[in-house]
């Protein structure tokens, strides 16, 4: 499948993929750049559930707090 970007950087996701991944008007998408490609993931309740516990024990909360403090100082 192929699509074109507009001058504003907007793209059209083909209907087959919108149906397959239940992407509707207002569906939020996560955009990831892995260095070689751009990955779009719909943020659905199932996707959010799949993330539960993925950051457990990795110091994510402390890193977030430090990041927010650094932003506040600037």
Beta strands, then each sheet from edge to edge (+ up, - down):
strand 1: 29-33
strand 2: 38-42
sheet 1: 1+ 2-
end
